[in-house]
Amino acid sequence: MGRIKTKLVKGIAHRLVKVHSDEFTSEFEKNKGLVEKYTTVASAKMRNTIAGYTARLVKQRIIHEKEPKRRMHEEDFSKFYQ
């Protein structure tokens, strides 16, 4: 089980990815510099947490775009019901 992120971290990360979606990548180090550039976060720990969460959001977006959406009515249930 992963660590729980606060609403503050999630809100800032979602807002940054939404506004600057073309700049953020799935690499933590690049995102750390971008978070430093676009926010006024006082602590390094908070900056790193936001950068890590932005990397996670970008990875999820990439996976979501690659995989086709599966619909329940399109699946073959014959393997379950014989």
HELIX and SHEET records of a PDB file:
HELIX    1   1 LYS A    7  VAL A   19  1                                  13    
HELIX    2   2 PHE A   28  TYR A   38  1                                  11    
HELIX    3   3 ALA A   44  LYS A   66  1                                  23    
HELIX    4   4 MET A   72  GLU A   74  5                                   3    
END                                                                             
